[in-house]
Amino acid sequence: MSVFEVKEEFLLDGKPFKILSGAIHYFRIVPEYWEDCFYNLKAMGFNTVETYVPWNIHEPEEGVFDFSGGRDVVSFVRLAQSMGLMVILRPTPFICGEWEFGGLPPWLLRYEDMKVRTDTPLFLSKVDAYYKELFARIGSLQITQGGPVIMMQLENEYGSFGNDKNYLRAIKAIMEQYGVQVPMFTSDGSWEAALEAGSLVEDGVLATANFGSRSGENLDVLEQFYRHKGIKRPLMCMEFWDGWFNRWGEPIITRDAQDLADAVKELLPRASINLYMFIGGTNFGFYNGCSARGTIDLPQVTSYDYDAALTEWGQPTEKFFKLRQVIRELYPQIPTFEPRDRLRGAFGPAVMTGKVSLDAVAEQLAPCQKSSYPMTMEQAGSGYGYMLYRTHVKGFHSKMAVKAVGVSDRVQFYLNGRHVATQYQEEVGQPVEMEFEEDNVLELLVENMGRVNYGYKLQQPTQSKGIRTGVMVDIHFESGWEQYALTLKHVESVDFSAPWKADTPAFYRYEFQVEEPADTFLDCRDLGKGVAFINGFNLGRYWDRGAVGYLYIPGPLLKSGRNEIIIFETEGKVAEILKMEDKPVFL
């Protein structure tokens, strides 16, 4: 059994150990491809894999835990061990990671007095219940028990949120209570205020820094931070950013491969590294995060390619080969070898075989919940996806203004089945004038486009999605609501024999044949906005705002023979055929 220690250096079995780690998120990659990713990480010369552990996928409902399939973190870690890799786990309550709500489960928002990431009994009690389940599974993965896990993270970039040392100590105590024996660490921005606020070095917790350039300068800051504490510890960049994430409507962000290689080469003689990301993967389903910029929230795209060493679909990039060359130059004794790539194919066309309007099948997808005033998404369901609100309005054959108050994130208004307006960002809350008949059906479709994953807005009421306050008609709040929480978990149950109406939110079904499954890319350029499913699996969101115009379909999600795509399209765009390309397409 090996021993890993954090002293003035990292020590493995008493010998100095340089951590050469790359981030691979098990929850962003189908399990069938984990082994390929580990193989390529070793091919580059790295010895360790790092992953976050998102709370929201493992406890989707309070007291309901899921560690199966793509959530099987234990199998992920054991596979890494079988391939000779060490593992760094980051099982913190909050992960950021451009992941929905930073990994916090939205059911926390049902508690009016919930203060996340604070030393409050309510929040800590929820963390405690989750950790009891989590560490019962991952405790045996520690190197102290014959596993590959050498370190675990205590909190993530807490110095960019708070400075409550009592909170950090409380999390540490819970982790120790449930059996954490390996060294713990924090990671923060590489400036002294953030390091001081977010670290717990006085309690024996390693402080690491996150950055992606100016390696020497940033390491100087971390070294000086320790010097002021009178402590000497090994330096490590826990997130060395080799690229960046992307948001809807913005250009794709890239980084020059040689620039990255030069920065890594500058860092390695002085510090250990965790490359963030080695492979980014995909924000499948409704799990994309959201950036906060002033009063505006900017949701991130489904692709988490990150311009990393491997593409979203696992193809080695120029960065991979440049980084491998750095390892060969600095550490010629480390074995490196040729990476793997995977088959990609163009399939289709996928031909439409059915279409049906949301109105006609809403009750198949979710129970109708009635209330005097609108419920939030968290009150009515899991807090993900969409919410359809409906009420009946006495109209008097007159024009009246309708105003949705306290709505997140994007709302579409329908009066008697006709689309009247769509509001998003600064438009939300503005009055919409409508021509009412005597008796009317008013509907609002609200989409949760992703909760913020970083910063002060984690504590803001806007992270509760749907309609928080109410809907005004004329100058009064309208009562008597029906609502449907549309998580679309059972989209395969949609009855396509029901009616379809143009220019309404609708489901479209397509079929295509595959002889030999391979990775492919759904071309979304003829669609407006919505989500896509392949054989019942939620591939994530598309939007003609761009810049990406595709959804990645991993080969293991396809079947030999007939395959089915279902699109939930909210903008009324209709495509008679869909194409699957052998490479990604952009807008």
Secondary structure, 3 states (H helix, E strand, C coil): CCCEEECCCEEECCEECCCEEEEECHHHCCHHHHHHHHHHHHHCCCCEEEEECCHHHHCCECCECCCCHHHCHHHHHHHHHHCCCEEEEECCCCCCCCEHHHHCCHHHHHCCCCCCCCCCHHHHHHHHHHHHHHHHHHHHHEHHHCCCEEEEEEEECHHHCCCCHHHHHHHHHHHHHCCCCCCEEEEEECCHHHHHHHCCHHHCCEEEEEECCCHHHHHHHHHHHHHHHCCCCCCEEEEEECCCCCECCCCCCCCCHHHHHHHHHHHCCCCEEEEEEEECCECCCCCECEEEECCEEEEECCECCCCCCECCCCCECHHHHHHHHHHHHHCCCCCCCCCCCCCECCEEEEEEEEEEEHHHHHHHHCCCEEECCCCEHHHHCCCCCEEEEEEEEECCCCEEEEEEEEEECEEEEEECCEEEEEEEHHHCCCCEEEECCCEEEEEEEEECCCCECCCHHHHCHHHCCEEEEEEEECCEECCCEEEEEECCCCHHHCCCCCCCCCCCCEEEEEEEEECCCCEEEEECCCCCEEEEEECCEEEEEEECCCCECEEEECHHHCCCEEEEEEEEECCCCCCCEEEEECCCCEC
